[in-house]
Amino acid sequence: YEGELVRLCWLSAPWLAWFRGDSSSTGDAADRTWLSLRDRWGLVWAQRVREQFNRAAVHAQWPVRLRWRGLLWEQPPTPSLLVAVDETLRALSSRFHTERR
C-alpha cells in the first residue's frame, strides 16, 4: 500500500504544480515580470538578475529591494518610480524572454 501511495504522489506532483496557477498573475507589472523570469529560468539566472537589479536600485537610490518573492518597498512608490522600476527589470530580464503585456 505504501508503494502505491508514493507512486500516486509522484504522479500527481506535476498536476498539482500546474494547478496551483501562474504566480505571475498577481502584483504589479514589475512583480509579474520578476515572478515570470524566476519561475521560468530558476535560481541561477534569477539570482543574477536579482543582484543586478538591487545594485541598480542602490545606485539610483530607490527605496526598493528585489527579494525572491517580489519587490519589497521601504516606502510607498510614486507612479513614475513604478514605471522606472518596471523598465529596469524588463531591461535586465530581456535576454531571457519577451514579456507579454
PDB file as gemmi writes it, atoms N, CA and C in Angstrom:
CRYST1    1.000    1.000    1.000  90.00  90.00  90.00 P 1                      
ATOM      1  N   TYR A   1       0.825  -1.202   0.000  1.00  0.00           N  
ATOM      2  CA  TYR A   1       0.000   0.000   0.000  1.00  0.00           C  
ATOM      3  C   TYR A   1       0.863   1.258   0.000  1.00  0.00           C  
ATOM      4  N   GLU A   2       1.971   1.259   0.763  1.00  0.00           N  
ATOM      5  CA  GLU A   2       2.845   2.422   0.812  1.00  0.00           C  
ATOM      6  C   GLU A   2       3.433   2.742  -0.550  1.00  0.00           C  
ATOM      7  N   GLY A   3       3.832   1.721  -1.281  1.00  0.00           N  
ATOM      8  CA  GLY A   3       4.423   1.924  -2.598  1.00  0.00           C  
ATOM      9  C   GLY A   3       3.458   2.608  -3.551  1.00  0.00           C  
ATOM     10  N   GLU A   4       2.196   2.248  -3.487  1.00  0.00           N  
ATOM     11  CA  GLU A   4       1.212   2.876  -4.361  1.00  0.00           C  
ATOM     12  C   GLU A   4       0.941   4.318  -3.962  1.00  0.00           C  
ATOM     13  N   LEU A   5       0.980   4.598  -2.669  1.00  0.00           N  
ATOM     14  CA  LEU A   5       0.798   5.962  -2.200  1.00  0.00           C  
ATOM     15  C   LEU A   5       1.955   6.853  -2.669  1.00  0.00           C  
ATOM     16  N   VAL A   6       3.173   6.354  -2.576  1.00  0.00           N  
ATOM     17  CA  VAL A   6       4.341   7.108  -3.049  1.00  0.00           C  
ATOM     18  C   VAL A   6       4.241   7.339  -4.552  1.00  0.00           C  
ATOM     19  N   ARG A   7       3.852   6.307  -5.264  1.00  0.00           N  
ATOM     20  CA  ARG A   7       3.700   6.427  -6.716  1.00  0.00           C  
ATOM     21  C   ARG A   7       2.628   7.455  -7.074  1.00  0.00           C  
ATOM     22  N   LEU A   8       1.527   7.450  -6.357  1.00  0.00           N  
ATOM     23  CA  LEU A   8       0.465   8.423  -6.587  1.00  0.00           C  
ATOM     24  C   LEU A   8       0.968   9.845  -6.340  1.00  0.00           C  
ATOM     25  N   CYS A   9       1.761  10.033  -5.290  1.00  0.00           N  
ATOM     26  CA  CYS A   9       2.323  11.361  -5.005  1.00  0.00           C  
ATOM     27  C   CYS A   9       3.231  11.819  -6.138  1.00  0.00           C  
ATOM     28  N   TRP A  10       4.089  10.924  -6.618  1.00  0.00           N  
ATOM     29  CA  TRP A  10       4.994  11.278  -7.710  1.00  0.00           C  
ATOM     30  C   TRP A  10       4.231  11.597  -8.985  1.00  0.00           C  
ATOM     31  N   LEU A  11       3.203  10.858  -9.272  1.00  0.00           N  
ATOM     32  CA  LEU A  11       2.436  11.087 -10.486  1.00  0.00           C  
ATOM     33  C   LEU A  11       1.574  12.341 -10.402  1.00  0.00           C  
ATOM     34  N   SER A  12       1.145  12.703  -9.206  1.00  0.00           N  
ATOM     35  CA  SER A  12       0.284  13.872  -9.066  1.00  0.00           C  
ATOM     36  C   SER A  12       1.063  15.181  -8.928  1.00  0.00           C  
ATOM     37  N   ALA A  13       2.352  15.125  -8.636  1.00  0.00           N  
ATOM     38  CA  ALA A  13       3.143  16.345  -8.414  1.00  0.00           C  
ATOM     39  C   ALA A  13       3.101  17.312  -9.598  1.00  0.00           C  
ATOM     40  N   PRO A  14       3.319  16.860 -10.845  1.00  0.00           N  
ATOM     41  CA  PRO A  14       3.260  17.817 -11.960  1.00  0.00           C  
ATOM     42  C   PRO A  14       1.879  18.460 -12.110  1.00  0.00           C  
ATOM     43  N   TRP A  15       0.838  17.687 -11.878  1.00  0.00           N  
ATOM     44  CA  TRP A  15      -0.513  18.235 -12.000  1.00  0.00           C  
ATOM     45  C   TRP A  15      -0.804  19.245 -10.898  1.00  0.00           C  
ATOM     46  N   LEU A  16      -0.335  18.985  -9.716  1.00  0.00           N  
ATOM     47  CA  LEU A  16      -0.534  19.934  -8.622  1.00  0.00           C  
ATOM     48  C   LEU A  16       0.237  21.231  -8.877  1.00  0.00           C  
ATOM     49  N   ALA A  17       1.436  21.099  -9.414  1.00  0.00           N  
ATOM     50  CA  ALA A  17       2.218  22.296  -9.748  1.00  0.00           C  
ATOM     51  C   ALA A  17       1.500  23.115 -10.816  1.00  0.00           C  
ATOM     52  N   TRP A  18       0.968  22.448 -11.806  1.00  0.00           N  
ATOM     53  CA  TRP A  18       0.247  23.151 -12.866  1.00  0.00           C  
ATOM     54  C   TRP A  18      -1.019  23.789 -12.317  1.00  0.00           C  
ATOM     55  N   PHE A  19      -1.718  23.057 -11.449  1.00  0.00           N  
ATOM     56  CA  PHE A  19      -2.992  23.524 -10.923  1.00  0.00           C  
ATOM     57  C   PHE A  19      -2.840  24.744 -10.023  1.00  0.00           C  
ATOM     58  N   ARG A  20      -1.709  24.858  -9.340  1.00  0.00           N  
ATOM     59  CA  ARG A  20      -1.528  25.990  -8.419  1.00  0.00           C  
ATOM     60  C   ARG A  20      -1.599  27.313  -9.141  1.00  0.00           C  
ATOM     61  N   GLY A  21      -1.459  27.299 -10.440  1.00  0.00           N  
ATOM     62  CA  GLY A  21      -1.626  28.509 -11.227  1.00  0.00           C  
ATOM     63  C   GLY A  21      -0.310  29.196 -11.505  1.00  0.00           C  
ATOM     64  N   ASP A  22      -0.395  30.218 -12.317  1.00  0.00           N  
ATOM     65  CA  ASP A  22       0.753  31.007 -12.707  1.00  0.00           C  
ATOM     66  C   ASP A  22       0.960  32.091 -11.671  1.00  0.00           C  
ATOM     67  N   SER A  23       2.094  32.047 -10.967  1.00  0.00           N  
ATOM     68  CA  SER A  23       2.339  33.029  -9.912  1.00  0.00           C  
ATOM     69  C   SER A  23       2.579  34.420 -10.476  1.00  0.00           C  
ATOM     70  N   SER A  24       2.752  34.538 -11.796  1.00  0.00           N  
ATOM     71  CA  SER A  24       2.998  35.850 -12.386  1.00  0.00           C  
ATOM     72  C   SER A  24       1.703  36.611 -12.657  1.00  0.00           C  
ATOM     73  N   SER A  25       0.563  36.087 -12.195  1.00  0.00           N  
ATOM     74  CA  SER A  25      -0.703  36.762 -12.465  1.00  0.00           C  
ATOM     75  C   SER A  25      -1.110  37.727 -11.347  1.00  0.00           C  
ATOM     76  N   THR A  26      -0.269  37.880 -10.334  1.00  0.00           N  
ATOM     77  CA  THR A  26      -0.591  38.770  -9.229  1.00  0.00           C  
ATOM     78  C   THR A  26       0.427  39.889  -9.125  1.00  0.00           C  
ATOM     79  N   GLY A  27       0.097  40.928  -8.393  1.00  0.00           N  
ATOM     80  CA  GLY A  27       1.031  42.007  -8.152  1.00  0.00           C  
ATOM     81  C   GLY A  27       1.078  43.018  -9.272  1.00  0.00           C  
ATOM     82  N   ASP A  28       1.994  43.979  -9.130  1.00  0.00           N  
ATOM     83  CA  ASP A  28       2.136  44.993 -10.167  1.00  0.00           C  
ATOM     84  C   ASP A  28       2.975  44.448 -11.329  1.00  0.00           C  
ATOM     85  N   ALA A  29       3.181  45.275 -12.343  1.00  0.00           N  
ATOM     86  CA  ALA A  29       3.867  44.827 -13.562  1.00  0.00           C  
ATOM     87  C   ALA A  29       5.276  44.328 -13.268  1.00  0.00           C  
ATOM     88  N   ALA A  30       6.014  45.032 -12.419  1.00  0.00           N  
ATOM     89  CA  ALA A  30       7.386  44.620 -12.113  1.00  0.00           C  
ATOM     90  C   ALA A  30       7.402  43.280 -11.379  1.00  0.00           C  
ATOM     91  N   ASP A  31       6.479  43.077 -10.458  1.00  0.00           N  
ATOM     92  CA  ASP A  31       6.395  41.791  -9.761  1.00  0.00           C  
ATOM     93  C   ASP A  31       6.067  40.669 -10.738  1.00  0.00           C  
ATOM     94  N   ARG A  32       5.150  40.920 -11.658  1.00  0.00           N  
ATOM     95  CA  ARG A  32       4.810  39.897 -12.650  1.00  0.00           C  
ATOM     96  C   ARG A  32       6.009  39.573 -13.533  1.00  0.00           C  
ATOM     97  N   THR A  33       6.762  40.594 -13.938  1.00  0.00           N  
ATOM     98  CA  THR A  33       7.961  40.374 -14.745  1.00  0.00           C  
ATOM     99  C   THR A  33       8.952  39.519 -13.975  1.00  0.00           C  
ATOM    100  N   TRP A  34       9.199  39.873 -12.723  1.00  0.00           N  
ATOM    101  CA  TRP A  34      10.152  39.134 -11.898  1.00  0.00           C  
ATOM    102  C   TRP A  34       9.712  37.689 -11.681  1.00  0.00           C  
ATOM    103  N   LEU A  35       8.463  37.490 -11.275  1.00  0.00           N  
ATOM    104  CA  LEU A  35       7.994  36.133 -10.992  1.00  0.00           C  
ATOM    105  C   LEU A  35       7.994  35.263 -12.237  1.00  0.00           C  
ATOM    106  N   SER A  36       7.697  35.850 -13.370  1.00  0.00           N  
ATOM    107  CA  SER A  36       7.740  35.107 -14.619  1.00  0.00           C  
ATOM    108  C   SER A  36       9.163  34.642 -14.926  1.00  0.00           C  
ATOM    109  N   LEU A  37      10.121  35.539 -14.792  1.00  0.00           N  
ATOM    110  CA  LEU A  37      11.520  35.184 -15.028  1.00  0.00           C  
ATOM    111  C   LEU A  37      11.978  34.131 -14.025  1.00  0.00           C  
ATOM    112  N   ARG A  38      11.700  34.358 -12.773  1.00  0.00           N  
ATOM    113  CA  ARG A  38      12.122  33.437 -11.713  1.00  0.00           C  
ATOM    114  C   ARG A  38      11.563  32.036 -11.913  1.00  0.00           C  
ATOM    115  N   ASP A  39      10.268  31.959 -12.238  1.00  0.00           N  
ATOM    116  CA  ASP A  39       9.631  30.662 -12.393  1.00  0.00           C  
ATOM    117  C   ASP A  39      10.093  29.930 -13.645  1.00  0.00           C  
ATOM    118  N   ARG A  40      10.437  30.670 -14.681  1.00  0.00           N  
ATOM    119  CA  ARG A  40      10.850  30.024 -15.932  1.00  0.00           C  
ATOM    120  C   ARG A  40      12.320  29.660 -15.970  1.00  0.00           C  
ATOM    121  N   TRP A  41      13.192  30.471 -15.359  1.00  0.00           N  
ATOM    122  CA  TRP A  41      14.630  30.275 -15.501  1.00  0.00           C  
ATOM    123  C   TRP A  41      15.304  29.751 -14.254  1.00  0.00           C  
ATOM    124  N   GLY A  42      14.630  29.770 -13.126  1.00  0.00           N  
ATOM    125  CA  GLY A  42      15.174  29.144 -11.933  1.00  0.00           C  
ATOM    126  C   GLY A  42      16.170  29.984 -11.161  1.00  0.00           C  
ATOM    127  N   LEU A  43      16.752  29.343 -10.173  1.00  0.00           N  
ATOM    128  CA  LEU A  43      17.585  30.010  -9.183  1.00  0.00           C  
ATOM    129  C   LEU A  43      18.800  30.716  -9.773  1.00  0.00           C  
ATOM    130  N   VAL A  44      19.566  30.053 -10.610  1.00  0.00           N  
ATOM    131  CA  VAL A  44      20.841  30.616 -11.057  1.00  0.00           C  
ATOM    132  C   VAL A  44      20.647  31.920 -11.817  1.00  0.00           C  
ATOM    133  N   TRP A  45      19.806  31.895 -12.837  1.00  0.00           N  
ATOM    134  CA  TRP A  45      19.623  33.110 -13.640  1.00  0.00           C  
ATOM    135  C   TRP A  45      18.815  34.165 -12.897  1.00  0.00           C  
ATOM    136  N   ALA A  46      17.828  33.729 -12.138  1.00  0.00           N  
ATOM    137  CA  ALA A  46      17.025  34.695 -11.384  1.00  0.00           C  
ATOM    138  C   ALA A  46      17.878  35.407 -10.341  1.00  0.00           C  
ATOM    139  N   GLN A  47      18.752  34.670  -9.692  1.00  0.00           N  
ATOM    140  CA  GLN A  47      19.618  35.287  -8.688  1.00  0.00           C  
ATOM    141  C   GLN A  47      20.531  36.333  -9.327  1.00  0.00           C  
ATOM    142  N   ARG A  48      21.029  36.041 -10.502  1.00  0.00           N  
ATOM    143  CA  ARG A  48      21.891  37.006 -11.198  1.00  0.00           C  
ATOM    144  C   ARG A  48      21.124  38.296 -11.525  1.00  0.00           C  
ATOM    145  N   VAL A  49      19.921  38.157 -12.051  1.00  0.00           N  
ATOM    146  CA  VAL A  49      19.098  39.332 -12.369  1.00  0.00           C  
ATOM    147  C   VAL A  49      18.747  40.086 -11.104  1.00  0.00           C  
ATOM    148  N   ARG A  50      18.438  39.356 -10.044  1.00  0.00           N  
ATOM    149  CA  ARG A  50      18.081  39.992  -8.774  1.00  0.00           C  
ATOM    150  C   ARG A  50      19.244  40.822  -8.229  1.00  0.00           C  
ATOM    151  N   GLU A  51      20.439  40.287  -8.286  1.00  0.00           N  
ATOM    152  CA  GLU A  51      21.615  41.032  -7.823  1.00  0.00           C  
ATOM    153  C   GLU A  51      21.839  42.283  -8.668  1.00  0.00           C  
ATOM    154  N   GLN A  52      21.689  42.148  -9.982  1.00  0.00           N  
ATOM    155  CA  GLN A  52      21.868  43.308 -10.862  1.00  0.00           C  
ATOM    156  C   GLN A  52      20.812  44.377 -10.587  1.00  0.00           C  
ATOM    157  N   PHE A  53      19.579  43.951 -10.396  1.00  0.00           N  
ATOM    158  CA  PHE A  53      18.515  44.914 -10.099  1.00  0.00           C  
ATOM    159  C   PHE A  53      18.785  45.629  -8.781  1.00  0.00           C  
ATOM    160  N   ASN A  54      19.157  44.886  -7.754  1.00  0.00           N  
ATOM    161  CA  ASN A  54      19.391  45.504  -6.452  1.00  0.00           C  
ATOM    162  C   ASN A  54      20.570  46.475  -6.490  1.00  0.00           C  
ATOM    163  N   ARG A  55      21.610  46.173  -7.273  1.00  0.00           N  
ATOM    164  CA  ARG A  55      22.709  47.131  -7.431  1.00  0.00           C  
ATOM    165  C   ARG A  55      22.223  48.394  -8.129  1.00  0.00           C  
ATOM    166  N   ALA A  56      21.388  48.222  -9.167  1.00  0.00           N  
ATOM    167  CA  ALA A  56      20.842  49.388  -9.876  1.00  0.00           C  
ATOM    168  C   ALA A  56      19.953  50.217  -8.950  1.00  0.00           C  
ATOM    169  N   ALA A  57      19.166  49.563  -8.102  1.00  0.00           N  
ATOM    170  CA  ALA A  57      18.287  50.276  -7.177  1.00  0.00           C  
ATOM    171  C   ALA A  57      19.089  51.074  -6.156  1.00  0.00           C  
ATOM    172  N   VAL A  58      20.165  50.503  -5.649  1.00  0.00           N  
ATOM    173  CA  VAL A  58      21.026  51.228  -4.706  1.00  0.00           C  
ATOM    174  C   VAL A  58      21.648  52.430  -5.404  1.00  0.00           C  
ATOM    175  N   HIS A  59      22.148  52.209  -6.609  1.00  0.00           N  
ATOM    176  CA  HIS A  59      22.783  53.286  -7.366  1.00  0.00           C  
ATOM    177  C   HIS A  59      21.796  54.429  -7.646  1.00  0.00           C  
ATOM    178  N   ALA A  60      20.554  54.079  -7.975  1.00  0.00           N  
ATOM    179  CA  ALA A  60      19.529  55.087  -8.276  1.00  0.00           C  
ATOM    180  C   ALA A  60      18.863  55.637  -7.010  1.00  0.00           C  
ATOM    181  N   GLN A  61      19.239  55.106  -5.860  1.00  0.00           N  
ATOM    182  CA  GLN A  61      18.680  55.499  -4.559  1.00  0.00           C  
ATOM    183  C   GLN A  61      17.164  55.269  -4.496  1.00  0.00           C  
ATOM    184  N   TRP A  62      16.730  54.135  -5.032  1.00  0.00           N  
ATOM    185  CA  TRP A  62      15.322  53.769  -4.961  1.00  0.00           C  
ATOM    186  C   TRP A  62      15.033  53.084  -3.634  1.00  0.00           C  
ATOM    187  N   PRO A  63      13.866  53.301  -3.067  1.00  0.00           N  
ATOM    188  CA  PRO A  63      13.507  52.665  -1.792  1.00  0.00           C  
ATOM    189  C   PRO A  63      12.889  51.282  -2.003  1.00  0.00           C  
ATOM    190  N   VAL A  64      13.573  50.438  -2.759  1.00  0.00           N  
ATOM    191  CA  VAL A  64      13.030  49.122  -3.076  1.00  0.00           C  
ATOM    192  C   VAL A  64      14.170  48.117  -3.182  1.00  0.00           C  
ATOM    193  N   ARG A  65      13.867  46.877  -2.816  1.00  0.00           N  
ATOM    194  CA  ARG A  65      14.798  45.768  -2.993  1.00  0.00           C  
ATOM    195  C   ARG A  65      14.016  44.615  -3.590  1.00  0.00           C  
ATOM    196  N   LEU A  66      14.666  43.903  -4.473  1.00  0.00           N  
ATOM    197  CA  LEU A  66      14.032  42.744  -5.088  1.00  0.00           C  
ATOM    198  C   LEU A  66      14.383  41.514  -4.264  1.00  0.00           C  
ATOM    199  N   ARG A  67      13.379  40.891  -3.717  1.00  0.00           N  
ATOM    200  CA  ARG A  67      13.534  39.663  -2.938  1.00  0.00           C  
ATOM    201  C   ARG A  67      13.074  38.493  -3.799  1.00  0.00           C  
ATOM    202  N   TRP A  68      13.236  37.290  -3.289  1.00  0.00           N  
ATOM    203  CA  TRP A  68      12.872  36.108  -4.056  1.00  0.00           C  
ATOM    204  C   TRP A  68      11.383  36.098  -4.404  1.00  0.00           C  
ATOM    205  N   ARG A  69      10.548  36.613  -3.533  1.00  0.00           N  
ATOM    206  CA  ARG A  69       9.097  36.592  -3.766  1.00  0.00           C  
ATOM    207  C   ARG A  69       8.545  37.877  -4.362  1.00  0.00           C  
ATOM    208  N   GLY A  70       9.419  38.825  -4.684  1.00  0.00           N  
ATOM    209  CA  GLY A  70       8.954  40.047  -5.322  1.00  0.00           C  
ATOM    210  C   GLY A  70       9.604  41.280  -4.731  1.00  0.00           C  
ATOM    211  N   LEU A  71       9.062  42.419  -5.098  1.00  0.00           N  
ATOM    212  CA  LEU A  71       9.609  43.692  -4.656  1.00  0.00           C  
ATOM    213  C   LEU A  71       9.233  43.981  -3.209  1.00  0.00           C  
ATOM    214  N   LEU A  72      10.183  44.529  -2.459  1.00  0.00           N  
ATOM    215  CA  LEU A  72       9.952  44.938  -1.087  1.00  0.00           C  
ATOM    216  C   LEU A  72      10.225  46.433  -1.018  1.00  0.00           C  
ATOM    217  N   TRP A  73       9.159  47.197  -0.832  1.00  0.00           N  
ATOM    218  CA  TRP A  73       9.263  48.658  -0.816  1.00  0.00           C  
ATOM    219  C   TRP A  73       9.497  49.149   0.602  1.00  0.00           C  
ATOM    220  N   GLU A  74      10.434  50.078   0.753  1.00  0.00           N  
ATOM    221  CA  GLU A  74      10.696  50.707   2.045  1.00  0.00           C  
ATOM    222  C   GLU A  74       9.705  51.827   2.321  1.00  0.00           C  
ATOM    223  N   GLN A  75       9.117  52.369   1.265  1.00  0.00           N  
ATOM    224  CA  GLN A  75       8.077  53.392   1.370  1.00  0.00           C  
ATOM    225  C   GLN A  75       7.191  53.265   0.134  1.00  0.00           C  
ATOM    226  N   PRO A  76       5.973  53.784   0.180  1.00  0.00           N  
ATOM    227  CA  PRO A  76       5.088  53.660  -0.979  1.00  0.00           C  
ATOM    228  C   PRO A  76       5.704  54.320  -2.224  1.00  0.00           C  
ATOM    229  N   PRO A  77       5.662  53.634  -3.358  1.00  0.00           N  
ATOM    230  CA  PRO A  77       6.271  54.173  -4.575  1.00  0.00           C  
ATOM    231  C   PRO A  77       5.368  55.184  -5.276  1.00  0.00           C  
ATOM    232  N   THR A  78       5.997  56.095  -5.966  1.00  0.00           N  
ATOM    233  CA  THR A  78       5.258  57.022  -6.827  1.00  0.00           C  
ATOM    234  C   THR A  78       4.985  56.322  -8.151  1.00  0.00           C  
ATOM    235  N   PRO A  79       4.011  56.784  -8.918  1.00  0.00           N  
ATOM    236  CA  PRO A  79       3.750  56.164 -10.224  1.00  0.00           C  
ATOM    237  C   PRO A  79       4.966  56.200 -11.149  1.00  0.00           C  
ATOM    238  N   SER A  80       5.711  57.296 -11.135  1.00  0.00           N  
ATOM    239  CA  SER A  80       6.887  57.375 -12.013  1.00  0.00           C  
ATOM    240  C   SER A  80       7.975  56.402 -11.565  1.00  0.00           C  
ATOM    241  N   LEU A  81       8.096  56.173 -10.263  1.00  0.00           N  
ATOM    242  CA  LEU A  81       9.073  55.205  -9.767  1.00  0.00           C  
ATOM    243  C   LEU A  81       8.665  53.785 -10.142  1.00  0.00           C  
ATOM    244  N   LEU A  82       7.369  53.492 -10.071  1.00  0.00           N  
ATOM    245  CA  LEU A  82       6.896  52.172 -10.503  1.00  0.00           C  
ATOM    246  C   LEU A  82       7.258  51.900 -11.956  1.00  0.00           C  
ATOM    247  N   VAL A  83       7.102  52.906 -12.800  1.00  0.00           N  
ATOM    248  CA  VAL A  83       7.438  52.757 -14.223  1.00  0.00           C  
ATOM    249  C   VAL A  83       8.939  52.530 -14.385  1.00  0.00           C  
ATOM    250  N   ALA A  84       9.755  53.321 -13.684  1.00  0.00           N  
ATOM    251  CA  ALA A  84      11.209  53.183 -13.793  1.00  0.00           C  
ATOM    252  C   ALA A  84      11.685  51.813 -13.312  1.00  0.00           C  
ATOM    253  N   VAL A  85      11.112  51.329 -12.227  1.00  0.00           N  
ATOM    254  CA  VAL A  85      11.473  50.012 -11.692  1.00  0.00           C  
ATOM    255  C   VAL A  85      11.086  48.925 -12.679  1.00  0.00           C  
ATOM    256  N   ASP A  86       9.886  49.022 -13.227  1.00  0.00           N  
ATOM    257  CA  ASP A  86       9.435  48.032 -14.205  1.00  0.00           C  
ATOM    258  C   ASP A  86      10.319  48.042 -15.453  1.00  0.00           C  
ATOM    259  N   GLU A  87      10.654  49.206 -15.945  1.00  0.00           N  
ATOM    260  CA  GLU A  87      11.518  49.299 -17.138  1.00  0.00           C  
ATOM    261  C   GLU A  87      12.893  48.708 -16.872  1.00  0.00           C  
ATOM    262  N   THR A  88      13.438  48.969 -15.699  1.00  0.00           N  
ATOM    263  CA  THR A  88      14.749  48.419 -15.349  1.00  0.00           C  
ATOM    264  C   THR A  88      14.707  46.900 -15.268  1.00  0.00           C  
ATOM    265  N   LEU A  89      13.689  46.378 -14.627  1.00  0.00           N  
ATOM    266  CA  LEU A  89      13.568  44.927 -14.501  1.00  0.00           C  
ATOM    267  C   LEU A  89      13.341  44.272 -15.859  1.00  0.00           C  
ATOM    268  N   ARG A  90      12.557  44.896 -16.713  1.00  0.00           N  
ATOM    269  CA  ARG A  90      12.343  44.364 -18.062  1.00  0.00           C  
ATOM    270  C   ARG A  90      13.645  44.372 -18.860  1.00  0.00           C  
ATOM    271  N   ALA A  91      14.421  45.439 -18.728  1.00  0.00           N  
ATOM    272  CA  ALA A  91      15.690  45.512 -19.448  1.00  0.00           C  
ATOM    273  C   ALA A  91      16.645  44.413 -18.971  1.00  0.00           C  
ATOM    274  N   LEU A  92      16.696  44.187 -17.674  1.00  0.00           N  
ATOM    275  CA  LEU A  92      17.582  43.148 -17.142  1.00  0.00           C  
ATOM    276  C   LEU A  92      17.136  41.748 -17.537  1.00  0.00           C  
ATOM    277  N   SER A  93      15.838  41.550 -17.672  1.00  0.00           N  
ATOM    278  CA  SER A  93      15.339  40.211 -17.995  1.00  0.00           C  
ATOM    279  C   SER A  93      15.087  40.010 -19.484  1.00  0.00           C  
ATOM    280  N   SER A  94      15.334  41.021 -20.287  1.00  0.00           N  
ATOM    281  CA  SER A  94      15.010  40.920 -21.718  1.00  0.00           C  
ATOM    282  C   SER A  94      15.809  39.847 -22.437  1.00  0.00           C  
ATOM    283  N   ARG A  95      16.978  39.521 -21.964  1.00  0.00           N  
ATOM    284  CA  ARG A  95      17.761  38.474 -22.627  1.00  0.00           C  
ATOM    285  C   ARG A  95      17.146  37.094 -22.455  1.00  0.00           C  
ATOM    286  N   PHE A  96      16.271  36.946 -21.472  1.00  0.00           N  
ATOM    287  CA  PHE A  96      15.691  35.642 -21.191  1.00  0.00           C  
ATOM    288  C   PHE A  96      14.371  35.397 -21.884  1.00  0.00           C  
ATOM    289  N   HIS A  97      13.561  36.412 -21.988  1.00  0.00           N  
ATOM    290  CA  HIS A  97      12.252  36.241 -22.638  1.00  0.00           C  
ATOM    291  C   HIS A  97      11.667  37.603 -22.932  1.00  0.00           C  
ATOM    292  N   THR A  98      10.706  37.595 -23.822  1.00  0.00           N  
ATOM    293  CA  THR A  98       9.945  38.822 -24.065  1.00  0.00           C  
ATOM    294  C   THR A  98       8.667  38.705 -23.275  1.00  0.00           C  
ATOM    295  N   GLU A  99       8.395  39.703 -22.511  1.00  0.00           N  
ATOM    296  CA  GLU A  99       7.208  39.706 -21.643  1.00  0.00           C  
ATOM    297  C   GLU A  99       5.989  40.110 -22.448  1.00  0.00           C  
ATOM    298  N   ARG A 100       4.917  39.347 -22.273  1.00  0.00           N  
ATOM    299  CA  ARG A 100       3.646  39.697 -22.914  1.00  0.00           C  
ATOM    300  C   ARG A 100       2.917  40.698 -22.052  1.00  0.00           C  
ATOM    301  N   ARG A 101       2.393  41.708 -22.639  1.00  0.00           N  
ATOM    302  CA  ARG A 101       1.611  42.710 -21.879  1.00  0.00           C  
ATOM    303  C   ARG A 101       0.160  42.402 -21.993  1.00  0.00           C  
TER     304      ARG A 101                                                      
END                                                                             
